[in-house]
């Protein structure tokens, strides 16, 4: 729904998008492009959270000589920025394949570029592997990272507004005297952080989605700035908030689960280390 609302045409609102997708593509339409992100989400999340955690530990070691010391707000912010940069390197090709698969049967608006497009309404790619190989063959490595600039502008501030609110709310909710937050505190703080992060990241998420969907038939945008200007000129400021409801609603459960898994995994590993090295 997010991709269709942001990069598609003819969807008035979220409910209209749901009904249109179901009417035209049945239930299967809601799961297009799912396999590639599903296969890579474990690696993506572990790398991003691992980079964030290890950067925090490194900064605590450099500043205080103790990697286990609670990080300062500036350290959390810097670790979030590093995690944002890393996320683009891993996530950009995955997002591109997902969006191309989701948008390949959608109507398109002709660009002022003389190319012979594939007929709209008919699938261009047979699946995620075929999509990956086709884009790589036709557009090269640069094609796989189309929209990476917009993703960078989304993820760097987005992860700052992901990890910093989580750290703040976790500390605020956790009772005094507790060594670590309990699962309910982690769940709630993670969900709130997800809503804040995705809500504020939506404008650049729209730009990223449009850039990555561009190229299925014709190349309409020359780059991030051109996409922003064209979108604003054609649809006004409101275009940059397309899909914000879907992002916010999705952000709470997804982020809750991510942070809960992260904290429980850390606890389990620390417990195993204690038992192994008494």
RALINWO-V914166 format. One record per backbone hydrogen bond with DSSP energy under -1.0 kcal/mol. CO is the residue of the C=O (numbers start at 0). NH is the residue of the N-H. If there is no record, write none. Layout:
co	nh
CO	NH
CO	NH
//
This chain:
co	nh
0	4
1	5
2	6
3	7
12	16
13	17
14	18
15	19
16	20
17	21
18	22
19	23
20	24
21	25
25	28
26	29
27	30
30	33
33	37
34	38
35	39
36	40
39	43
40	44
41	45
42	46
43	47
44	48
45	49
46	50
47	51
48	52
49	53
50	54
51	55
52	56
53	57
54	58
55	59
56	60
57	61
58	62
59	63
59	65
60	64
65	68
71	75
72	76
73	77
74	78
75	79
76	80
77	81
78	82
79	83
80	84
81	85
82	86
83	87
84	88
85	89
86	90
87	91
90	94
91	95
92	96
93	97
94	98
95	99
96	100
97	101
98	102
102	105
110	112
112	114
118	121
126	130
127	131
128	132
129	133
130	134
131	135
132	136
133	137
134	138
135	139
139	143
140	144
142	145
144	147
146	150
147	151
148	152
149	153
150	154
151	155
153	157
154	158
155	159
156	160
158	162
159	163
161	165
162	166
163	167
164	168
165	169
166	170
167	171
168	172
169	173
174	177
181	185
182	186
183	187
184	188
185	189
186	190
187	191
188	192
189	193
190	194
191	195
192	196
193	197
194	198
195	199
196	200
200	204
201	205
202	206
203	207
204	208
205	209
206	210
207	211
208	212
209	213
212	215
217	214
222	226
223	227
224	228
225	229
226	230
227	231
228	232
229	233
230	234
231	235
235	238
236	239
237	240
238	241
240	243
242	246
243	247
244	248
245	249
246	250
247	251
249	253
250	254
251	255
252	256
253	257
254	258
255	259
256	260
257	261
258	262
259	263
260	264
261	265
262	266
263	267
264	268
265	269
266	270
267	271
268	272
269	273
270	274
271	275
272	276
//
